[in-house]
Amino acid sequence: MNRFVEHHRDSIRFSYSCFDRMICNGSLQQFQHTKRAGTIVWFLRTQRQAPPLTRAYFAKISRDYHEWLTHYAQEKGIDIVEPPDDIRREDWVEPYYQQLGKRHGVAVILKAREPERIAVHFAKYNKIAVERRFVNLYYFYLQDPQCGRMFLRLCPYFPFNIRIWLNGHNWLACRLQQEGIAFSKIGNMFTACDDPQRLQELSDAFAPADVLQPVDAWMPQLLTFFSDEERQQNYRHVLYMAQMEYCHNVIFHQRAAADRLFDRLMDNSRGLGHPDKLAIVFGRCHFRPDTRTGEIVLKMTNKRTPVLCSRYKSTSIKQYLRDGAGLRTESASYQLNDLSIKKNVNNLPKLRQAFATANDRFLQVQQDVLTSYVDRGQLQQLRQPSISATGRRVPGLRLDDPRLMAVLQALTCFAYLAGKGCFRTKDLLADVHRTLGTPHFTLSQLRYDLSKLRGKGLLVRLPGTQSYQLTPEGYRIAILYLKLYQRVYAPLTAGIRDPIPDDNEVLTSRQTKLDRLYRVVDRAVSKLTSHLRMAA
């Protein structure tokens, strides 16, 4: 458990890490040489007994596929549509998925004109080369039995390059359903799970074979150009990781706790994006800081969600509240060379380790910034009823109650702090009358209010006497609520009632100015209680 989760454990329901969005490019490596296309010529002439390889021949290959796909879609009752340019495709295909229901198969096929590498014939030189051209590509939006919703983009031009999009949350949802583990999922995040430990175990078990499996299952159905015998001869697509995301999700009991915490993170995380610090986060010890990269920025999505985002070359780390359910810390990379990891999908375990370590480091650094003074529910605990050590029910403290504020003001009068620092109940009554401005406050009401303070450990009765004394903690909290605004005393209460010992090890230079000021206030009150001989 990292220090971030440890600090906020009382507010956290559960947490988990998993791959999120994954985009892999697939190609037949035998046919990918840009200038030396001898393998393409050899394959088509020896395997297919092709006529002279001209532009018309390659056009016929693509035309045959277009015709086959049109017939296939009509037979299966699948729409082939061209989406508008200004839409989010994931939302646009949702009605087709709704129509498909829980059945497995193709929900819809999108047709889009985009750049892709295809085999091109140059008549002037009678040469074959693999060049990038704008062509019509097909997006197959699938409901896979093992991976859930995904899409496979296929280029209908030789050598038929592909792109596959998967989501780790969809894959995990399929695993949980197969094992009969109940869960709730809002958007792209699990908000509840009957077995969080098993959820993490399944996530850690995600392997390269789970990425290759849907490709091996769907390609024979969607690309009939290659025969089964040719596939067995290794004419199969090899996958390379193009865009990978790995996230750590912290699910809170209440959204308010997550909102308060993220507000602090937005205030205090601006310095985390310095290049030298991000190099440490991503484990690049020999990276030379460059002021042109690495700065942290606050972005706003189309759905008005604030996102803390910082980049290290083509690799980034983001943090935001996902669907109001939890805090997501997400590492993503568009160029794995940044992390010295090769793109082949077989290196997926190495990438998981690098991303998981980066997310953990990022949270550790943030907690070193925040230290103890973040509201983690201690103020709310004071407001809730509790059971004392003797089994008596103690009502909660309503800290905005005028009666309670009047009692606290009376308790902190210098007359009751000097000398032995104790008082009897009847000694306070006149002071409370003056503060409330009413003579109708009775001694029994005062005893009731004092009993609540005793039940919360803020007031103690001296053994063998009828006298009471504020505890050092009680005095500090009384001063706090009397003198400071509500937006300030909630985080201070967290630091007073539930400090984290490890925070003392954090260097002062690594703390924000706000946390240093909190420590000044805390230490000043401690010195005052010690001078008055009230220290525990």
QUIJO-V349339 format. One record per pair of residues at least 4 apart in sequence whose ideal C-beta (glycine too) atoms are under 8 Angstrom apart, sorted by the first residue. I is the first residue (numbers start at 0). J is the second residue. Records with the same first field share a line. If there is no record, write none. Layout:
I->J  J
This chain:
0->4  5  8
1->5  359  362  363  366
2->6  362  363  366  367  499  501
3->7  362  363  365  366
4->8  11  14  249  362
5->499
6->366  369  371  373  375  499
7->11  249  251  256  260  373  375
9->375  376
10->251  252  253  256  257  260  375  376
11->249  250  251  252
12->191  250  251  252
13->192  195  250
14->195  247  248  249  250
15->189  192  195  198  199  202  247  248
16->199  202  245  246  247  248  355  358
17->167  168  171  202  205  245  246  248
18->167  202  205  243  244  245  246  351
19->166  167  168  187  244  245  246  329
20->164  165  166  167  242  243  244  331
21->164  165  166  167  210  240  242  243  244
22->162  163  164  240  241  242  243
23->162  163  165  210  238  239  240  241  344
24->160  161  162  238  239  241
25->160  161  162  163  214  236  237  238  239
26->30  31  116  158  160  161  236  237  239
27->31  158  159  234  235  236  237
28->237
29->38  42  234
30->36  38  39  42  118  129  157  158
31->116  129  158
32->36  37  38  129
33->128  129  130
34->128
36->40  118  126  127  128  129
37->41
38->42
39->43  52  118  127  129  157  158
40->44  52  127
41->45
42->46  47  234
43->47  49  52
44->48  49  52
46->229
49->56
50->56
51->56
52->56  57  120  127
53->57  120  122
54->58  119  120  122
55->59
56->60  120
57->61  117  118  119  120  156  157
58->62
59->63
60->64  156  157  224
61->65  134  155  156  157
62->66
63->67
64->68  155  222  224
65->69  155
66->70
67->71  223
68->72  79  108  137  155
69->73  79
70->74
71->75  77
72->76  77  78  79  108
75->104  105
77->105  106  107  108
78->95  107  108
79->108  109  110  137
80->107  108  109  110
81->109  110  111
82->86  88  91  109  111
83->91
86->90  91
87->91
88->92  109  138
89->93
92->96  106  107  109  140
93->97
94->98
95->99  106  107  140
96->106  140  142  148
98->106
99->104  106  142
102->142
103->142  143  144
104->141  142
105->139  140  141  142
106->140  141  142
107->140
108->137  138  139  140
109->137  138  140
110->135  136  137  138
111->135  136  138
112->133  134  135  136
113->133  134  136
114->131  132  133  134
115->131  132  134  136  154  156  160
116->129  130  131  132  160
117->129  130  132  134  154  156  157  158  160
118->127  128  129  156  157  158
119->127  128  129  130  132
120->126  127
121->125  126  127  128
129->158
132->156
134->154  155  156
135->155
136->152  153  154  155
137->152  153  155
138->150  151  152
139->150  151  152  153  217  221
140->148  149  150
141->148  149  150  151  213  217
142->147  148
143->147  148  149  213  216  217
144->173
145->170  173  209  212  213
146->165  166  169  170  173  209  212  213
147->166  169  170  172  173
148->166  169
149->163  164  165  166  169  213
150->163  164
151->161  162  163  164  213  214  217  221
152->161  162  163  164
153->159  161  221  222
154->159  160  161
155->159
157->224
159->222  224
161->214  218  236
162->241
163->210  213  214  238
165->169  170  210  213
166->170  187
167->171  202  205
168->172  184  187  188  189
169->173
170->174  205  209
171->175  189  198  201  202  205
172->176  182  184
173->177
174->178  201
175->180  181  182  192  198  201
176->180
178->197
180->192  193  194  197  198
181->191  192  193
182->189  191  192  193  198
183->189  190  191  192
184->188  189  190
185->190  322  324
186->321  322
187->321  322
188->248  250  321  322  324  325  327
189->198  248  250
190->250  322  324  325
191->250
192->198
194->198
195->199
196->200
197->201
198->202
199->203
200->204
201->205
203->351
205->209  347  351
206->347  348
207->211  344  345  347  348
208->212
210->214  238  344  347
211->215  238  344
212->216
213->217
214->218  236  238
215->219  235
216->220
217->221
218->222  235  236
219->223  227  230
225->229  230  234
226->230
227->231
228->232
229->234
230->234  235
237->343
238->343  344
239->342  343  344
240->335  342  343  344  346  347  350
241->333  342
242->331  332  333
243->331  332  335  350  354
244->329  330  331
245->329  330  331  350  351  354  355  358
246->327  328  329  330  358
247->327  328  329  355  358  359  362
248->321  325  326  327
249->257  325  326  327  328
250->324  325
251->256  257  324  325  326
252->256
253->257
254->258  323  324
255->259
256->260  374  375  376
257->261  320  323  324  325  326
258->262  320
259->263  373  374  489
260->264  326  373
261->265  305  318  319  320  326
262->266
263->267  369  373  490
264->268  307  318  365  369
265->297  305  307
266->513
267->365  368  369  511  513
268->272  295  307  318  365  368
269->295
270->276  295  368
271->276  277  295  309  361  364  365  368
272->276  277  293  294  295  296  309  310
273->277  288  293  294
274->278  286  288  289  290  292  293  311
275->279  286  288  293
276->280  293  364
277->281  293  309  310  311  316
278->283  284  286  288  293  311
279->283  284  360
280->311  316  357  360  361  364
281->311  314  316  330  337  338  353  357
282->338  353  356  357  360
283->311  337  338
286->311
288->293
289->293
292->310  311  312
293->309  310  311
294->309
295->307  308  309
296->307  308  309
297->305  306  307  308
298->305  306  308
299->303  304  305  306
300->304  306
304->319  320
305->319  320
306->317  318  319
307->317  318  319
308->315  316  317  318
309->315  316  317
310->314  315
311->315  316  337
312->334  337
313->332  333  334  337
314->330  331  332  333  334  337  338
315->330  331  332
316->328  329  330  331  357  358  361
317->327  328  329  331
318->326  327  328  329  361
319->326  327
320->324  325  326  327
321->325  326  327
328->358  361  362
329->358
330->354  357  358  361
332->337  338  350  354
335->340  341  342  346  350
336->340
338->350  353
340->346  349  350  353
341->346
342->346
346->350
347->351
348->352
349->353
350->354
351->355
352->356
353->357
354->358
355->359
356->360
357->361
358->362
359->363
360->364
361->365
362->366
363->367
364->368
365->369
366->370
367->505  509  510
368->509  510  511  514
369->373  514
370->494  499  502  505  510  514
371->493  494  497  498  499  502
372->490  491  493  494  513  514  517
373->490  493
374->378  489  490  492  493
375->493  497
376->380  493
377->381  492  493  495  496  497
378->382  398  488  489  492  493
379->383
380->385  496
381->395  396  398  455  492
382->395  396  397  398
383->395
384->392  393  394  395
385->392  393  395  454  455
386->390  391  392  393
387->391  392  393  453  454
391->454
393->450  451  453  454  455
394->451  454
395->451
396->400  403  451  452  455
397->403
398->403  404  480
399->404
400->404
401->405  435
402->406  431  435  440  444  448
403->407  448  451
404->408  434  480  481
405->409  431  434  435  440
406->410  427  431  445  448  449  452
407->411  477  480  481
408->412  430  434  481
409->415  427  430  431  434
410->415  422  427  458  469  473  477
411->415  416  469  474  477  478  481
412->416  430
413->417
415->420  421  422  426  427  469
416->420  469  474  531  533
417->531
419->466  468
420->468  469  531  532  533
421->461  464  466  467  468
422->426  427  466  467  468
423->465  466  467
424->428  442  445  446  449  465  467
425->442
427->431  445  449
428->432  440  442  445
429->433
430->434
431->435  440  445
432->437  438  440
435->440
440->444  445
441->445
442->446
443->447
444->448
445->449
446->450
447->451
448->452
449->453  458  467
450->454
451->455
452->457  458  473
453->457  458  459  460  467
456->470  472  473
457->469  470  472  473  476  477
458->467  468  469  470  473
459->467  468  470
460->464  466  467  468
461->466  467  468
468->533
469->473  474  477  533
470->474  535
471->475  525  528  533  534  535
472->476  495  496
473->477
474->478  524  528  533
475->479  495  521  524  525  528
476->480  492  495
477->481
478->482  524
479->483  488  491  492  495
480->488
483->487  488  491
484->488
485->489
487->491
488->492
489->493
490->494  517
491->495  517  520  521
492->496
493->497
494->498  517  521
495->521
498->502
501->505
505->509  510
506->510
507->515
510->514  515  518
511->515
512->516
513->517
514->518
515->519
516->520
517->521
518->522
519->523
520->524
521->525
522->526
523->527
524->528
525->529  534
526->530
527->531
528->533  534
529->533  534
